[in-house]
Amino acid sequence: MEHNPDCRTILVAGATGYVGSRLTRRLLAAGYRVRALARTPAKIMGRPWAEHERLEVVQGDVLDLPSLSRACRGCQAAYYLVHSMNPANADFAAADRCAAHNMAAAAAEAGLQRIIYLGGLGEAGDALSPHLRSRAEVAAILRAGPVPVTVLRAAMIIGSGSASFEILRYLVERLPVIFTPRWVDTPCQPIGIRNVLFYLKGCLECEATVGETFDIGQPEVVTYRRLMELFAEAAGLRRRLIIPLPWLSTRVSAYLIHLITPVPAALARPLAEGLRNRVVCRDMRLHELLPQPLLDCREAIRRALQRMREHDVESSWRDAGRIPPAEWATPDDPAWAGGTRYDDCRRIDLAANVDEVWKAVIRIGGTAGWYHADLLWSLRGGLDRLAGGVGLQRGRRCPVELYPGDALDCWRAGRVERPYFLQLVAEMKMPGQAILEFRLSELAQGRTRIELAARFIPRGMGGMLYWHAVSPLHHLVFNGLLRGLGRRLQCPVLRGPESVPRCRPS
């Protein structure tokens, strides 16, 4: 297949995901025209490569057949990099089945020449975990359609931002003694994200891969115990004591992962269940068709850590999923709110230019903290984590930049309009919906006003009581945050912080 700017379009379903985001960028660099399918296009439009002349971003959902059919029209091939394993889906397997049937039907209707699907390793049988069984089921559904399908089956993907790698990282970094279920000695054959992307792109250019299924992995078969040891070595940590507990259930281990790592229980449990299955390659033919240097586990871990130290994490599991809707952005409040909306608005004037202030605002959260009352923020995040929420542990993908859809502790970036407006949408568990808005305005040369607005739509009486319970802390937390921005910038406060009746609407 000739890859030049004049070739027909390649559809990437799952373009905002961990693998899809990276693949889209590489396809563009290789000369392809790419149509990126996203439920929330704003998550792509904020990326550095979003203005590429050969990129087309379309709004759609694999669970919505008409929108998927429109996205497929005019495309030559499609990458299917979608899975429904997230906290919003109680039955991810059912959602995956529906999405796969839609993809097969839309591809056939549009006359696509092929589909390339990234699935999971694992041999069929009653012992196969629900997650891996669903991955295999999706492959079978796609292959049952008339469009030829290339299936790549991978085990754990090692790379900065990968959910599996994040679990490994946080467990080893935070626990000198690690208690695990029996799966710690299960054989697996991981693969570096760099190698995965090379294979995905290469399949598009190799006709011999059409309609075939390939296992992909590094040559060495290791155990999860060995991966923990390799991570400790690469990170310069002392050797960890790893103690398997045969009676430790998957449910308990998933909840421990939820508490110790940023990965929520809804995602940790299916991943943990999959760790009990032997996931090794049986068919390495793809390496003969598309030869490349395969990173061993030690080198893949080293590179992932290096990316993190350099703040160069291209994509992350944290950023998958929808941007929660800000229903107060419409003229009518939702019916369940009873027409009630609470606002707490404050402002401060700083002797700094707007670009400097913006850099401090978008670096909030994560390792930088919240510039004031971090103990209270940690307490709120800890309570949320205990209740099954996201808490503060997931941090942020990059400490110096922020794009729409990026996760930021227990918030998600909704709107990012550099250098004047940032909207954060709360994802913590609460009886209502909340946003935090930062609005910057340049009063004069070297003088900037920050307006900070906390907005909340309560859900019933519980939500109203919640607002009145936490609002007394706002003076301490939000005024301190605004002063903290001034301290961060080492600039004088010209006025404030002070409460204002109501900030400008979003």
C-alpha positions as CSV (number, residue, x, y, z in Angstrom):
1,M,0.0,0.0,0.0
2,E,1.5,3.3,-1.0
3,H,1.5,5.8,1.9
4,N,1.4,9.3,0.6
5,P,-0.8,12.3,1.1
6,D,-3.0,11.3,-1.8
7,C,-4.0,7.8,-0.5
8,R,-7.5,7.2,0.8
9,T,-8.2,7.9,4.4
10,I,-7.4,5.6,7.3
11,L,-9.9,5.5,10.2
12,V,-8.6,5.2,13.7
13,A,-11.4,4.2,16.1
14,G,-10.2,4.9,19.6
15,A,-8.0,7.8,18.6
16,T,-8.1,9.4,22.0
17,G,-7.0,6.2,23.8
18,Y,-3.5,5.2,25.0
19,V,-2.5,3.4,21.8
20,G,-4.7,5.2,19.4
21,S,-3.4,8.7,20.2
22,R,0.2,7.6,19.6
23,L,-0.7,5.6,16.4
24,T,-2.5,8.6,14.9
25,R,0.5,10.8,15.3
26,R,2.8,8.2,13.6
27,L,0.4,7.6,10.7
28,L,0.3,11.3,10.0
29,A,4.1,11.4,10.1
30,A,4.2,8.6,7.6
31,G,2.1,10.5,5.1
32,Y,-1.3,9.0,5.6
33,R,-4.6,10.8,5.7
34,V,-6.1,10.0,9.1
35,R,-9.7,10.2,10.2
36,A,-9.8,10.2,14.0
37,L,-13.1,9.0,15.6
38,A,-13.8,10.5,19.0
39,R,-16.8,10.9,21.2
40,T,-15.2,14.2,22.4
41,P,-13.3,15.8,19.5
42,A,-12.0,18.5,21.9
43,K,-9.7,15.9,23.4
44,I,-7.9,15.6,20.1
45,M,-8.1,19.3,19.0
46,G,-6.0,20.4,22.0
47,R,-3.1,18.1,20.9
48,P,0.1,19.6,19.3
49,W,-0.6,17.6,16.1
50,A,-4.3,18.5,15.9
51,E,-3.8,21.1,13.2
52,H,-2.1,18.6,10.8
53,E,-3.3,19.1,7.3
54,R,-4.0,15.4,6.8
55,L,-6.0,14.9,10.0
56,E,-9.8,14.9,10.0
57,V,-11.5,14.7,13.4
58,V,-15.0,13.3,13.4
59,Q,-17.4,13.0,16.3
60,G,-18.9,9.6,16.8
61,D,-19.3,6.5,19.0
62,V,-18.7,2.9,18.2
63,L,-21.9,2.2,20.2
64,D,-23.8,4.4,17.8
65,L,-24.0,2.7,14.4
66,P,-25.1,5.7,12.3
67,S,-22.2,7.8,13.5
68,L,-19.8,5.0,13.0
69,S,-21.1,4.3,9.5
70,R,-20.5,8.0,8.6
71,A,-17.0,7.8,9.9
72,C,-16.2,4.7,7.8
73,R,-17.4,6.2,4.5
74,G,-14.5,7.0,2.1
75,C,-11.9,5.2,4.2
76,Q,-9.7,2.5,2.9
77,A,-8.9,0.7,6.2
78,A,-9.7,1.1,9.9
79,Y,-7.8,0.5,13.1
80,Y,-10.1,-0.8,15.8
81,L,-8.5,0.2,19.2
82,V,-11.6,0.4,21.3
83,H,-12.5,-1.3,24.6
84,S,-15.2,-0.6,27.1
85,M,-13.4,-1.5,30.2
86,N,-13.9,1.6,32.3
87,P,-15.8,2.6,35.5
88,A,-18.8,3.9,33.4
89,N,-19.6,0.5,32.0
90,A,-21.1,-2.0,34.5
91,D,-21.0,-4.7,31.7
92,F,-18.0,-4.0,29.5
93,A,-18.2,-7.3,27.7
94,A,-21.8,-6.5,26.5
95,A,-20.7,-3.0,25.4
96,D,-17.7,-4.5,23.6
97,R,-19.9,-7.0,21.7
98,C,-22.3,-4.3,20.6
99,A,-19.4,-2.1,19.5
100,A,-17.7,-4.9,17.5
101,H,-21.0,-5.8,15.7
102,N,-21.4,-2.1,14.8
103,M,-17.8,-1.9,13.5
104,A,-18.2,-5.0,11.4
105,A,-21.5,-3.7,9.9
106,A,-20.2,-0.2,9.3
107,A,-17.0,-1.5,7.6
108,A,-19.0,-3.7,5.3
109,E,-21.4,-1.0,4.4
110,A,-18.5,1.4,3.6
111,G,-16.6,-1.1,1.6
112,L,-13.4,-1.0,3.7
113,Q,-10.6,-3.2,2.5
114,R,-9.5,-4.3,5.9
115,I,-9.7,-3.8,9.7
116,I,-6.7,-4.0,12.0
117,Y,-7.5,-4.9,15.6
118,L,-5.3,-4.9,18.7
119,G,-6.6,-7.6,21.1
120,G,-5.2,-9.6,24.0
121,L,-3.2,-12.8,24.4
122,G,-4.7,-15.8,26.2
123,E,-6.0,-19.2,25.2
124,A,-9.7,-20.0,25.1
125,G,-11.2,-21.9,27.9
126,D,-13.2,-21.7,31.0
127,A,-10.3,-20.3,33.0
128,L,-9.8,-17.3,30.7
129,S,-10.6,-14.0,32.6
130,P,-13.6,-12.0,31.5
131,H,-11.4,-9.2,30.1
132,L,-9.3,-11.5,27.9
133,R,-12.4,-13.5,26.9
134,S,-14.0,-10.2,25.8
135,R,-10.9,-9.3,23.7
136,A,-11.1,-12.7,22.0
137,E,-14.9,-12.4,21.5
138,V,-14.4,-9.0,19.8
139,A,-11.9,-10.5,17.4
140,A,-14.3,-13.3,16.5
141,I,-17.2,-10.8,15.9
142,L,-15.0,-8.7,13.6
143,R,-13.7,-11.7,11.7
144,A,-17.3,-13.0,11.1
145,G,-18.0,-9.9,8.9
146,P,-17.1,-9.7,5.2
147,V,-14.2,-7.3,5.7
148,P,-10.8,-9.0,6.2
149,V,-9.4,-8.5,9.7
150,T,-5.8,-8.5,11.0
151,V,-5.7,-9.4,14.7
152,L,-2.7,-8.6,16.8
153,R,-2.7,-10.3,20.2
154,A,-0.6,-8.7,23.0
155,A,-0.1,-9.3,26.7
156,M,1.0,-6.5,29.0
157,I,2.2,-3.3,27.1
158,I,5.1,-1.6,28.8
159,G,5.2,2.1,28.3
160,S,4.8,5.4,30.1
161,G,1.0,5.9,30.6
162,S,0.0,2.3,30.2
163,A,-2.5,1.2,32.9
164,S,-0.7,-2.2,33.4
165,F,2.6,-0.4,33.7
166,E,1.2,2.1,36.1
167,I,0.0,-0.7,38.4
168,L,3.5,-2.3,38.3
169,R,5.1,1.1,38.9
170,Y,3.1,2.2,41.9
171,L,3.1,-1.2,43.6
172,V,6.9,-1.4,43.4
173,E,7.6,2.2,44.2
174,R,5.3,2.4,47.3
175,L,5.6,-1.0,48.8
176,P,8.9,-2.4,50.1
177,V,7.0,-5.6,50.9
178,I,4.5,-6.7,48.3
179,F,1.8,-9.3,49.1
180,T,0.3,-10.7,46.0
181,P,-2.1,-13.5,44.9
182,R,-0.6,-16.6,43.2
183,W,-0.6,-14.9,39.9
184,V,2.8,-13.3,40.7
185,D,4.5,-16.4,39.2
186,T,2.3,-16.6,36.1
187,P,4.3,-16.6,32.8
188,C,3.7,-13.6,30.5
189,Q,5.4,-12.1,27.4
190,P,5.1,-8.3,27.5
191,I,5.9,-5.9,24.7
192,G,7.1,-2.3,24.6
193,I,4.7,0.3,23.3
194,R,7.3,1.3,20.6
195,N,7.2,-2.2,19.2
196,V,3.4,-2.3,19.3
197,L,3.1,0.9,17.2
198,F,5.7,-0.4,14.7
199,Y,3.6,-3.6,14.2
200,L,0.3,-1.7,13.9
201,K,1.6,0.7,11.3
202,G,3.6,-2.0,9.5
203,C,0.5,-4.2,9.1
204,L,-1.1,-1.5,7.0
205,E,1.8,-1.7,4.6
206,C,2.2,-5.4,4.4
207,E,-0.4,-7.3,2.3
208,A,0.7,-10.7,3.8
209,T,-0.9,-9.7,7.1
210,V,-4.4,-9.3,5.7
211,G,-6.9,-11.6,7.3
212,E,-4.2,-13.1,9.7
213,T,-3.9,-13.4,13.4
214,F,-0.5,-12.8,15.1
215,D,0.9,-12.9,18.6
216,I,3.2,-10.0,19.5
217,G,5.7,-9.9,22.3
218,Q,9.3,-9.6,23.2
219,P,11.3,-12.9,22.9
220,E,11.7,-13.5,26.7
221,V,9.0,-15.1,28.8
222,V,9.0,-13.7,32.3
223,T,6.8,-13.7,35.4
224,Y,5.2,-10.8,37.1
225,R,7.5,-11.3,40.0
226,R,10.4,-10.9,37.6
227,L,8.9,-7.7,36.2
228,M,8.7,-6.2,39.7
229,E,12.3,-7.1,40.3
230,L,13.3,-5.5,36.9
231,F,11.3,-2.4,37.7
232,A,13.0,-2.0,41.1
233,E,16.4,-2.3,39.4
234,A,15.6,0.2,36.6
235,A,14.1,2.7,39.1
236,G,17.1,2.5,41.5
237,L,15.0,1.0,44.3
238,R,16.0,-1.6,46.9
239,R,15.1,-5.1,46.1
240,R,11.4,-5.7,47.0
241,L,10.2,-8.6,49.2
242,I,7.4,-10.3,47.2
243,I,5.2,-12.7,49.2
244,P,2.5,-14.7,47.4
245,L,-0.6,-15.3,49.5
246,P,-2.6,-18.2,47.9
247,W,-5.8,-17.2,49.8
248,L,-5.7,-13.5,48.5
249,S,-8.7,-13.2,46.2
250,T,-8.8,-11.2,43.0
251,R,-11.5,-8.9,44.4
252,V,-9.4,-8.0,47.5
253,S,-6.2,-7.6,45.4
254,A,-8.1,-5.3,43.0
255,Y,-9.3,-3.1,45.9
256,L,-5.7,-3.0,47.2
257,I,-4.5,-1.9,43.8
258,H,-7.3,0.7,43.8
259,L,-6.0,2.1,47.1
260,I,-2.3,2.0,46.4
261,T,-2.2,3.0,42.7
262,P,-4.2,5.5,40.6
263,V,-6.0,2.7,38.7
264,P,-9.6,2.6,39.9
265,A,-11.1,-0.7,41.1
266,A,-13.4,-1.0,38.1
267,L,-10.4,-1.1,35.9
268,A,-8.0,-2.9,38.3
269,R,-10.3,-5.9,38.9
270,P,-10.5,-7.1,35.2
271,L,-6.8,-6.4,34.8
272,A,-6.0,-8.3,38.0
273,E,-8.2,-11.2,36.9
274,G,-6.3,-11.4,33.6
275,L,-3.0,-11.8,35.5
276,R,-3.9,-15.3,36.5
277,N,-3.9,-16.4,32.8
278,R,-0.7,-17.6,31.1
279,V,-0.2,-15.1,28.3
280,V,2.7,-16.1,26.0
281,C,3.1,-16.0,22.2
282,R,2.5,-19.1,20.1
283,D,2.8,-17.5,16.7
284,M,5.7,-15.0,16.2
285,R,5.4,-14.9,12.4
286,L,4.8,-11.2,12.3
287,H,8.4,-10.6,13.4
288,E,9.5,-12.3,10.2
289,L,7.2,-10.2,8.1
290,L,7.9,-7.0,9.9
291,P,11.4,-7.3,11.5
292,Q,12.4,-4.8,14.1
293,P,14.6,-4.7,17.2
294,L,12.4,-5.9,20.1
295,L,13.0,-4.2,23.4
296,D,13.4,-6.6,26.3
297,C,11.6,-5.9,29.5
298,R,14.5,-4.2,31.2
299,E,15.0,-1.8,28.3
300,A,11.3,-1.1,27.8
301,I,10.9,-0.3,31.5
302,R,14.0,2.0,31.4
303,R,12.6,3.9,28.4
304,A,9.2,4.3,30.1
305,L,10.8,5.7,33.2
306,Q,13.0,8.0,31.1
307,R,9.9,9.4,29.4
308,M,8.3,10.1,32.7
309,R,11.3,11.9,34.1
310,E,11.5,14.0,31.0
311,H,7.7,14.9,31.3
312,D,7.2,13.4,27.8
313,V,4.3,11.0,28.4
314,E,2.6,11.1,25.0
315,S,-0.7,9.5,26.1
316,S,-2.1,7.9,29.2
317,W,-4.8,5.6,30.4
318,R,-5.9,8.4,32.7
319,D,-7.2,10.5,29.8
320,A,-9.5,7.8,28.2
321,G,-13.2,8.3,28.5
322,R,-15.6,11.2,28.0
323,I,-15.2,14.7,29.4
324,P,-18.0,14.8,32.0
325,P,-20.8,17.1,30.8
326,A,-21.1,20.6,32.4
327,E,-24.8,20.9,32.4
328,W,-24.7,24.3,33.9
329,A,-23.1,25.6,30.7
330,T,-26.6,25.5,29.1
331,P,-29.3,28.1,29.8
332,D,-31.5,25.6,31.7
333,D,-30.4,23.8,34.8
334,P,-31.2,20.0,34.8
335,A,-34.6,19.0,36.1
336,W,-33.1,17.0,39.0
337,A,-31.3,20.1,40.4
338,G,-34.7,21.9,41.0
339,G,-33.3,25.0,39.3
340,T,-30.6,25.3,42.1
341,R,-27.0,26.2,41.3
342,Y,-24.4,27.3,43.8
343,D,-21.5,29.6,43.0
344,D,-18.5,30.6,45.0
345,C,-16.4,33.3,43.2
346,R,-13.2,35.0,44.2
347,R,-10.5,37.1,42.5
348,I,-7.0,38.3,43.0
349,D,-4.8,40.8,41.1
350,L,-1.1,39.9,40.7
351,A,1.8,41.9,39.4
352,A,2.7,39.4,36.7
353,N,1.9,39.1,33.0
354,V,-0.9,36.8,31.9
355,D,1.4,34.2,30.2
356,E,3.4,33.7,33.4
357,V,0.2,33.4,35.5
358,W,-1.2,30.9,33.0
359,K,1.8,28.6,33.3
360,A,1.3,28.5,37.0
361,V,-2.4,27.8,36.7
362,I,-2.1,24.9,34.3
363,R,0.6,23.3,36.5
364,I,-1.7,22.9,39.4
365,G,-2.3,19.5,41.0
366,G,-0.2,16.3,40.6
367,T,3.3,16.5,42.2
368,A,3.0,20.4,42.3
369,G,0.0,20.2,44.7
370,W,-2.7,22.8,45.0
371,Y,-0.4,25.6,46.3
372,H,-2.2,25.7,49.7
373,A,-4.0,23.4,52.1
374,D,-2.6,20.2,50.4
375,L,-3.5,18.3,53.5
376,L,-7.2,19.1,53.1
377,W,-7.0,18.2,49.4
378,S,-5.4,14.9,50.3
379,L,-8.0,14.2,52.9
380,R,-10.8,14.8,50.4
381,G,-9.0,12.7,47.8
382,G,-8.5,9.9,50.3
383,L,-12.1,9.8,51.3
384,D,-13.1,9.7,47.7
385,R,-10.7,6.8,47.1
386,L,-12.1,4.8,50.0
387,A,-15.6,5.4,48.5
388,G,-14.4,3.9,45.2
389,G,-13.7,7.2,43.5
390,V,-10.7,8.4,41.5
391,G,-9.1,10.3,44.4
392,L,-5.9,12.3,43.9
393,Q,-3.5,9.4,43.2
394,R,-3.9,9.4,39.4
395,G,-2.2,12.8,39.3
396,R,-1.7,14.0,35.7
397,R,-0.1,12.9,32.5
398,C,2.3,15.9,32.2
399,P,3.1,18.3,35.0
400,V,3.7,21.3,32.7
401,E,0.9,21.1,30.0
402,L,-2.8,20.5,30.0
403,Y,-5.2,19.6,27.2
404,P,-9.0,19.1,27.1
405,G,-9.8,15.7,28.5
406,D,-6.6,15.3,30.5
407,A,-7.1,13.9,34.0
408,L,-5.8,16.1,36.9
409,D,-6.1,14.4,40.3
410,C,-9.9,14.1,40.9
411,W,-10.7,16.5,38.1
412,R,-10.7,16.4,34.3
413,A,-9.9,19.3,32.0
414,G,-13.1,20.4,30.3
415,R,-12.1,23.6,28.4
416,V,-8.6,24.8,28.0
417,E,-8.4,28.2,26.2
418,R,-4.8,29.4,26.4
419,P,-3.9,31.7,28.2
420,Y,-7.2,32.9,29.5
421,F,-9.6,30.1,30.6
422,L,-9.4,26.7,32.3
423,Q,-12.4,24.6,33.3
424,L,-11.9,21.6,35.5
425,V,-14.9,19.1,35.8
426,A,-15.0,17.1,39.1
427,E,-14.9,13.3,38.8
428,M,-15.0,12.6,42.5
429,K,-18.0,11.0,44.1
430,M,-20.4,13.6,45.4
431,P,-24.2,14.2,45.4
432,G,-24.1,16.6,42.4
433,Q,-21.8,18.0,39.7
434,A,-19.1,20.5,40.2
435,I,-16.6,22.5,38.2
436,L,-13.7,24.8,39.0
437,E,-13.0,27.6,36.6
438,F,-9.9,29.9,36.3
439,R,-10.4,33.0,34.2
440,L,-7.4,35.3,33.5
441,S,-7.6,38.8,32.2
442,E,-4.8,41.3,31.6
443,L,-5.6,44.6,33.4
444,A,-2.4,46.3,32.2
445,Q,1.1,45.4,31.2
446,G,2.5,43.2,33.9
447,R,-0.8,43.0,35.8
448,T,-3.2,40.1,35.7
449,R,-6.5,39.3,37.4
450,I,-7.5,35.8,38.3
451,E,-11.1,35.0,38.8
452,L,-11.7,31.6,40.5
453,A,-15.2,30.2,40.4
454,A,-16.4,27.0,42.1
455,R,-19.9,26.0,40.7
456,F,-22.1,23.2,41.9
457,I,-25.4,21.7,40.9
458,P,-26.8,19.6,43.8
459,R,-28.6,16.3,43.3
460,G,-31.5,16.6,45.7
461,M,-31.4,17.5,49.3
462,G,-28.2,15.5,49.9
463,G,-26.4,17.7,47.4
464,M,-27.7,20.9,49.1
465,L,-26.5,19.6,52.5
466,Y,-23.1,18.7,51.0
467,W,-22.6,22.2,49.6
468,H,-23.4,23.9,52.9
469,A,-21.1,21.4,54.7
470,V,-18.0,22.1,52.5
471,S,-18.5,25.8,51.6
472,P,-17.1,27.1,55.0
473,L,-13.8,25.6,53.9
474,H,-13.7,27.5,50.6
475,H,-12.4,30.7,52.2
476,L,-9.4,28.8,53.5
477,V,-8.8,26.6,50.4
478,F,-9.6,28.9,47.5
479,N,-8.2,32.1,49.0
480,G,-5.1,30.2,49.9
481,L,-4.9,28.7,46.4
482,L,-5.0,32.2,44.9
483,R,-2.3,33.5,47.3
484,G,-0.3,30.4,46.5
485,L,-0.3,31.3,42.8
486,G,1.3,34.6,43.8
487,R,3.9,32.8,45.9
488,R,4.6,30.4,43.1
489,L,5.3,33.3,40.7
490,Q,7.1,35.3,43.4
491,C,5.2,38.4,42.5
492,P,3.4,41.0,44.6
493,V,-0.4,40.7,45.3
494,L,-1.9,44.0,44.2
495,R,-5.4,43.3,45.4
496,G,-7.3,40.5,47.1
497,P,-8.1,37.7,47.4
498,E,-11.7,38.8,47.8
499,S,-15.1,37.3,47.3
500,V,-17.3,38.7,44.5
501,P,-21.0,38.2,44.1
502,R,-20.8,36.2,40.9
503,C,-18.0,35.6,38.4
504,R,-18.7,35.8,34.7
505,P,-20.5,32.7,33.4
506,S,-18.6,30.0,31.6
